[in-house]
Amino acid sequence: MIAIIAQAVAYVIAIVVIIQIVRLIFGGSWEIENVILALVVLNITLTFGLVGYVMGISSKMFSVNTRLEKHIGWHKGLDEANRQE
């Protein structure tokens, strides 16, 4: 959920920053410090979005790992009561 929200916010910030950079090139509306600050905020937002995405993938990988471990145990003839952790 965090990844989706952060992605949406990042897209909005990216659009605003791109518009302001284009306006700065063609006559300026923001000072350069404000553009740099907006880029830093965009970077931080994208980082949080990426962290949320990686956390989601990590939990899915843990689920697959657990199922794979049970399946391999089944091939070895182990059931849940006999499995050694």
N, C-alpha and C positions, 0 to 999 in steps of 0.2 A: 504494500500500500504506500509506503514511504517512497519507493522508487517511482511509482506512477505520479504522485503529487510533485516530487522533485523534478521529474521530467517535464511536466506541464509548466511548472514555474520557470524551468530553464529555457523552454521554448519561448515563453513570453519575454523573459529578460533578453534572450538572444535577439529576438526581433527588434526590441527597443534599442539595444546596443548597435545593431547593424544599421538601423535607421539613423541613429545619432552619429555614427562614424561617417556615413555617406553625407549627412548634413554638414559635418565638420569639414570634410574634404571640399565641399562646394560652397563654403562660406561660413560655416560654423554656427552651432547653436549651443554646444557645450564647450567648456574648457577642457583641455587635454587631461587634466587631473581627474575630472569627473568621468571621462571615457575610460581611463585606466582603472578607476575604482569600480565602474560597472563591469569591466572585463574580469576583475578579481571576484566580484560577487557571482558572476556567471560561472567562473571556474569552481568556486566553492559549491554552488548549487549542483553543478554537474557531478562533482565528486560525491556529494551525498546521494544523488540519484544512482550513481554507479555502485556505491557501497550497498544500498538497498537491493539493487539487482543482484549483486554477488551474494548477499546473504540469502536471497530467495533461491538462487541456484545451489548454494551450499546445503540448504535444508533438503532440497530435492535429491541431491547427490547422496546425502546421508540415508534417505529413504531407500534409494536404489541399492546402496551398499548393504543395508540391513536385509533387504529381500534377497540379494545375491548370496549373502552369507547363509541364510536359511536354506536356499536352494542347494548350495554346495554341501551343506550339512545333510540334506536329504539324500544326496547321491552317496555320501559316505555312510549312510545308514543311521545317522544320528537323529534323534527327535529332540524336542525342546527340553525334556527332563534329563536327557543324557548329555546334552551339549556342555562343553567346558568353555568358559569365557576366557 
